[in-house]
Amino acid sequence: MKNMKRILGTFLLSALVLSSMAQDKVIDQIVAIVGGNIILKSDIENMTINQQAQGITTEGDMKCEVLEEFLINKLLVAEAELDSLITVTPSQVNQQMDQQMQMYLQHFGTESAVEAYFKKPIAMVKSEMQEAIRDQLLSQQMRSKIVENVTVTPSEVRYYFRNLDKEQIPTIPTQYEYAQITIQPQIDLEEQNRVKAKLRDIKKRIENGSSFEAMAVIYSEDPGSAKDGGRLPYMGRAQLDPTYATAAFNLKGDKISNVVQSEFGYHIIQLIDKQGGKVATRHILMKPKVSVDALEEAHDRLDSLATLIRKDEIVFEQAAAMFSFDKNSRNNGGIAINPNTLSSKFAVEELDGDVSKIVTKMNLNEISEPFETIDPENQQTVFKIVKLTNKIDAHKADLQNDYQVLADLYLNKKKEDVLQEWIADQQSQTYIRIDNTYANCNFKFDNWIK
């Protein structure tokens, strides 16, 4: 009780402090107290700005929603900090921060545009993000632990489905299943040598004093990292191309690798940091250009193969196994797998744009003409033919055809119920005080204001 009085006394004495905000200097104030933790007006303002910077919108009051998320997170973080099995390392924070910055850069286009929006240098934006990211990672782990033992049985799913109101039964959009064969155009040896020589020259310039970051901005053909000086977030071996990983993990200090060939092209790599089984690196990627002759040759080769398939001189599945460059589908009869669901079914919005234009206009078992597209795995130009193997029209979900969708829906509901019960229990055991300016918020959970 003495500790609580001392904490509350400190809160009252420090209720108003001057703080530099993201938009301008305003008087900061405590807007909520959760146990021994406080939530400041600046926390709400900064998080609201961060969400707007990511293009997040809401039909409700965003500041009220942000405050409630903070309230929930404070409960989760407090519990997580008592659990010795839940930890967050600096490398995890840095990796999440790098990903967050990449989202900002993709949204705004340049670092200067990000700085202009937040009205502060990138370094300061990152510094202010660290504690929030740490808390976010702790709360995510705590959420997962709370619901880790929640499961559903087939009988529960059946009971849940039979008791859904008609309007509650989800509509499954039209889905497509297709097989594919891809051919990657061959790149001339002369072009490969040109790119490698260019990278060796860039490496020499960096070793003679040029900035790796500046060279990456100018020359790298990796759009995701070039704007950030070639920087990639912390990644383990399994997340990287094997040859890239081998070179990166063997680097010492700030040395630059020799030219490394991966499925994406050619790189030179610089080690930034190594923590445990992960590395943070910078790289400059250059891709050899495909000649017009090579493009025509790949198109014609695939066109001839499609003709043979249509004449039943070779079956599609055998042709995929023998000739397709796509390692994810060639040993499965060419059947494409949806990376979001790991099934063979794709809703229209889940299809690659180039594939969507073709597949949605095809008849069952029809073989398309060859078309040029970009391989999603290595971002290289390829030619592709596709075969529509199945089309499932939009329909209300049913147990026979959509059991997994309904099972996932009910599992998520059970997890949400368990989490809500946990939050309600923590609310009853925790001192919570919210400023009157938020008294009219339409919170998702009751009992924040007592």
BELFENCOR-V938297 format. One record per residue. N is the residue number from 1. SS is DSSP state (A for helix, B for strand, O for the rest). OMEGA is omega in degrees with one decimal (NA if undefined). D_FIRST is the distance of its C-alpha to the first C-alpha in Angstrom with 2 decimals. Layout:
n=[N,N]
ss=[SS,SS]
omega=[OMEGA,OMEGA]
d_first=[D_FIRST,D_FIRST]
This chain:
n=[1,2,3,4,5,6,7,8,9,10,11,12,13,14,15,16,17,18,19,20,21,22,23,24,25,26,27,28,29,30,31,32,33,34,35,36,37,38,39,40,41,42,43,44,45,46,47,48,49,50,51,52,53,54,55,56,57,58,59,60,61,62,63,64,65,66,67,68,69,70,71,72,73,74,75,76,77,78,79,80,81,82,83,84,85,86,87,88,89,90,91,92,93,94,95,96,97,98,99,100,101,102,103,104,105,106,107,108,109,110,111,112,113,114,115,116,117,118,119,120,121,122,123,124,125,126,127,128,129,130,131,132,133,134,135,136,137,138,139,140,141,142,143,144,145,146,147,148,149,150,151,152,153,154,155,156,157,158,159,160,161,162,163,164,165,166,167,168,169,170,171,172,173,174,175,176,177,178,179,180,181,182,183,184,185,186,187,188,189,190,191,192,193,194,195,196,197,198,199,200,201,202,203,204,205,206,207,208,209,210,211,212,213,214,215,216,217,218,219,220,221,222,223,224,225,226,227,228,229,230,231,232,233,234,235,236,237,238,239,240,241,242,243,244,245,246,247,248,249,250,251,252,253,254,255,256,257,258,259,260,261,262,263,264,265,266,267,268,269,270,271,272,273,274,275,276,277,278,279,280,281,282,283,284,285,286,287,288,289,290,291,292,293,294,295,296,297,298,299,300,301,302,303,304,305,306,307,308,309,310,311,312,313,314,315,316,317,318,319,320,321,322,323,324,325,326,327,328,329,330,331,332,333,334,335,336,337,338,339,340,341,342,343,344,345,346,347,348,349,350,351,352,353,354,355,356,357,358,359,360,361,362,363,364,365,366,367,368,369,370,371,372,373,374,375,376,377,378,379,380,381,382,383,384,385,386,387,388,389,390,391,392,393,394,395,396,397,398,399,400,401,402,403,404,405,406,407,408,409,410,411,412,413,414,415,416,417,418,419,420,421,422,423,424,425,426,427,428,429,430,431,432,433,434,435,436,437,438,439,440,441,442,443,444,445,446,447,448,449,450]
ss=[O,A,A,A,A,A,A,A,A,A,A,A,A,O,O,B,B,B,B,B,O,O,O,O,B,B,B,B,B,B,B,B,B,B,O,O,B,B,B,B,A,A,A,A,A,A,A,A,A,A,A,A,A,O,O,O,O,O,O,O,O,A,A,A,A,A,A,A,A,A,A,A,A,A,A,A,A,A,A,A,O,O,O,O,O,O,O,O,O,A,A,A,A,A,A,A,A,A,A,A,A,A,A,A,A,A,A,A,O,O,A,A,A,A,A,A,A,A,O,O,O,A,A,A,A,A,A,A,A,A,A,A,A,A,A,A,A,A,A,A,A,A,A,A,A,A,A,O,O,O,O,O,O,A,A,A,A,A,A,A,A,A,O,O,O,A,A,A,O,O,B,B,O,O,B,B,B,B,B,B,B,B,B,B,O,O,O,O,A,A,A,A,A,A,A,A,A,A,A,A,A,A,A,A,A,A,A,O,O,O,O,A,A,A,A,A,A,A,A,O,O,O,A,A,A,A,O,O,O,O,B,B,B,B,B,B,A,A,A,O,O,A,A,A,A,A,A,A,A,A,O,O,O,O,O,B,O,O,O,B,B,B,O,O,B,B,B,B,B,B,B,B,B,B,B,O,O,B,B,B,B,B,B,B,B,B,O,O,O,O,O,A,A,A,A,A,A,A,A,A,A,A,A,A,A,A,A,A,A,A,O,O,O,O,O,A,A,A,A,A,A,A,A,O,O,O,O,O,O,A,A,A,O,O,B,O,O,O,O,O,O,O,O,O,O,B,B,A,A,A,O,O,A,A,A,A,A,A,A,O,O,O,O,O,O,O,B,O,O,O,B,B,B,B,O,O,O,O,O,O,B,B,B,B,B,B,B,B,B,B,B,B,O,O,B,B,O,O,A,A,A,A,A,A,A,A,A,A,A,A,A,A,A,A,A,A,A,A,A,A,A,A,A,A,A,A,A,A,A,O,O,B,B,B,O,A,A,A,O,O,O,O,O,O,O,O,O,O,O,O]
omega=[177.5,179.9,-179.6,179.4,179.9,178.2,-178.6,177.2,177.6,178.6,-176.2,-179.4,-175.7,-175.2,177.9,177.0,178.1,-178.6,176.0,-174.7,-178.5,-176.7,177.9,-178.8,178.5,177.2,-179.8,177.7,176.1,179.5,177.7,174.4,177.3,-175.3,178.9,-177.4,179.1,173.2,-177.2,174.4,180.0,176.5,-178.8,-178.6,-177.2,179.9,177.0,178.2,179.5,-179.2,177.5,179.2,178.3,178.9,-179.6,178.3,179.0,176.7,179.7,178.1,-174.4,-178.2,176.1,179.2,177.9,178.8,-179.1,177.4,175.8,-179.7,179.4,-178.8,178.8,176.7,-178.5,-178.5,179.4,179.1,-179.3,-178.4,176.6,-175.6,-176.6,-178.7,179.7,-179.8,173.8,-178.0,175.7,-179.7,176.8,177.9,-179.1,179.7,179.1,179.8,177.3,178.9,178.9,179.9,177.5,177.4,177.4,-177.8,177.9,-178.0,-174.6,175.6,-177.3,176.6,-178.4,178.1,175.8,179.9,179.6,-179.4,-177.6,-179.2,176.9,-179.6,178.7,-178.4,-179.7,176.5,-179.9,-178.5,-178.1,-179.8,-167.2,-177.2,179.7,179.5,177.9,179.7,179.4,179.8,176.7,-177.8,177.6,178.8,-179.9,176.3,-178.7,-178.3,-178.9,-174.0,-172.4,-177.9,-179.9,179.2,174.4,177.1,177.4,-179.0,176.9,179.2,179.1,-179.7,179.1,-177.5,-176.5,-179.4,174.9,170.2,-175.9,-177.8,178.8,179.6,-176.1,174.3,177.4,-178.7,176.4,-178.3,-178.3,170.8,-177.5,174.5,-175.5,170.3,-179.5,175.1,178.8,-179.8,178.7,179.6,-179.3,177.3,179.4,179.1,177.7,179.4,178.4,-179.1,179.8,178.6,178.5,179.2,177.2,177.4,178.5,178.0,-179.7,179.3,178.3,179.2,177.7,173.2,177.9,-178.9,176.6,-178.1,-179.1,179.0,178.4,179.1,-175.9,-167.4,-172.6,179.2,171.9,-174.5,-178.5,-174.6,-174.9,-177.7,179.9,178.2,178.9,-174.1,171.5,179.1,177.2,179.7,174.3,-178.2,-176.1,-179.1,-175.0,170.6,-174.6,-178.2,176.7,-178.4,-179.6,-179.6,-176.2,-177.0,178.2,-178.4,176.5,177.8,179.4,-179.5,-179.8,-178.0,165.0,179.4,-177.3,176.8,174.3,178.6,-179.9,-175.8,-180.0,-176.3,152.7,-168.5,173.3,178.1,174.4,-177.0,177.4,179.7,-178.8,-178.9,-178.0,176.5,168.6,-174.8,163.9,175.7,171.1,-178.3,172.0,-176.6,175.1,-178.6,180.0,-179.6,177.5,179.6,-179.6,177.2,-179.4,-179.5,179.9,178.9,-176.3,179.7,-179.7,177.6,178.1,179.3,178.9,178.5,178.4,179.6,-179.9,179.5,-179.7,176.3,172.7,179.9,-175.1,-175.9,179.5,179.0,178.4,-178.9,-174.5,-168.3,-173.8,177.1,-175.6,-174.3,-177.1,-175.4,-171.3,180.0,-180.0,-179.5,-179.0,-177.0,178.5,-179.6,178.4,-177.3,-179.7,-175.0,-175.9,172.5,-179.9,-176.8,179.4,164.6,-176.4,-176.3,178.4,179.7,169.2,-175.1,-179.3,178.2,-178.3,-179.3,-177.0,-170.7,-175.0,179.5,-174.9,170.2,179.6,177.9,175.9,177.0,-177.5,167.6,176.5,175.7,-178.6,179.1,178.6,177.5,-177.0,-178.0,-174.4,177.7,177.8,176.1,176.8,168.9,-172.7,164.0,-179.7,176.7,178.0,-176.4,-179.9,173.5,-179.6,-177.0,178.8,-177.0,172.4,-177.7,174.4,-174.5,-175.0,-173.8,-171.1,-177.2,-175.0,176.9,-179.2,178.1,178.7,180.0,-179.0,177.8,178.6,178.1,179.4,178.7,179.1,178.3,179.6,179.9,179.1,178.4,179.3,-179.9,179.0,178.9,179.1,177.3,-176.7,-176.8,-170.6,174.0,-179.6,178.5,-179.2,-179.4,-176.2,-179.8,179.2,-175.2,-177.0,178.6,177.0,-176.2,177.0,-180.0,176.0,169.4,169.9,179.9,-174.0,NA]
d_first=[0.00,3.83,5.38,5.05,6.28,8.64,9.81,10.55,12.19,14.26,15.24,16.52,18.39,20.00,20.76,24.47,26.16,29.79,30.69,34.07,34.45,36.99,39.20,38.69,36.24,33.87,30.69,27.81,24.69,21.57,22.66,19.82,16.28,15.71,12.34,12.27,15.99,18.10,21.63,23.99,27.13,29.07,27.85,29.35,32.47,33.17,32.79,35.00,37.57,37.44,38.12,40.92,42.33,42.65,44.47,41.72,42.17,40.66,41.87,38.44,36.14,35.50,32.50,30.78,31.70,30.48,27.08,26.75,27.86,25.14,22.49,23.95,24.30,20.68,19.78,22.67,22.05,18.43,19.92,22.96,21.19,19.90,23.54,25.73,28.84,28.14,29.16,30.64,33.13,34.39,37.76,36.37,34.74,38.04,40.10,38.13,38.31,42.07,42.52,40.62,42.83,45.91,44.97,44.71,48.05,49.72,48.51,49.43,52.24,51.64,48.96,50.03,49.49,45.93,45.25,46.85,44.68,41.36,42.78,41.71,43.17,42.81,41.00,38.26,38.08,37.62,34.99,32.86,33.34,32.01,28.25,28.95,31.45,29.14,26.52,29.42,30.75,27.44,27.02,30.68,30.32,27.30,29.32,32.22,30.27,28.90,32.50,34.44,35.54,36.60,40.38,43.11,46.24,49.67,49.46,46.14,47.73,50.79,48.77,46.69,49.90,51.74,48.98,48.74,50.21,53.31,51.69,48.79,51.18,51.15,54.41,55.51,57.38,60.81,60.56,63.05,63.91,66.22,67.74,68.59,70.76,70.10,72.43,71.28,74.01,75.19,74.54,77.44,77.19,78.22,75.23,72.83,74.30,73.96,70.22,69.66,71.69,69.67,66.38,67.85,68.84,65.33,63.87,66.32,65.38,61.67,62.51,64.55,61.64,61.14,57.64,56.91,54.66,57.48,60.04,57.87,57.54,61.33,62.64,60.17,61.03,57.59,56.35,52.77,52.30,55.10,53.23,50.38,52.79,53.42,49.83,48.76,45.17,44.16,46.28,47.16,50.75,50.85,49.97,52.83,56.61,57.69,59.91,57.34,54.65,57.01,57.82,54.23,52.79,55.68,55.15,53.96,52.39,53.49,56.97,58.68,60.20,63.83,64.71,63.07,64.44,62.14,62.77,61.61,64.15,64.18,61.28,60.49,56.93,54.61,51.52,48.35,45.83,45.55,42.28,42.56,45.03,45.06,46.91,46.68,50.21,52.44,55.82,58.93,60.61,64.24,66.11,69.87,71.71,73.72,77.36,79.10,81.42,78.53,76.94,80.27,80.86,77.47,78.05,81.56,80.54,77.88,80.30,82.86,80.32,79.34,83.05,83.46,80.52,82.00,85.34,83.66,84.96,81.42,78.37,75.28,73.06,75.55,75.95,72.18,72.03,75.00,74.57,71.09,68.99,65.74,64.18,61.62,64.28,67.63,67.11,65.98,69.14,67.79,65.14,62.41,58.79,56.08,53.37,50.72,51.40,53.60,56.13,59.60,58.87,58.31,57.53,59.50,56.56,55.91,59.48,60.48,62.12,65.55,65.49,64.39,67.45,69.69,68.08,67.38,71.14,72.51,74.06,73.03,74.42,75.79,75.84,74.94,76.87,75.36,72.85,71.16,67.37,64.57,63.21,59.42,58.88,60.69,61.46,65.18,68.05,69.43,71.85,70.88,72.53,70.57,71.49,69.78,69.22,67.32,66.11,63.76,63.84,60.72,59.68,56.95,55.12,56.45,55.52,58.76,58.72,55.12,53.09,51.03,50.11,48.95,47.12,45.22,44.46,43.06,41.11,39.43,38.65,37.11,34.97,33.84,32.98,30.90,29.06,28.44,27.09,24.69,23.50,23.11,21.02,18.71,18.56,17.33,14.46,13.42,12.06,15.47,16.83,20.55,22.62,25.15,28.04,27.52,27.17,30.74,30.55,32.12,29.62,30.82,27.63,26.27,22.69,21.69,21.65,19.72]
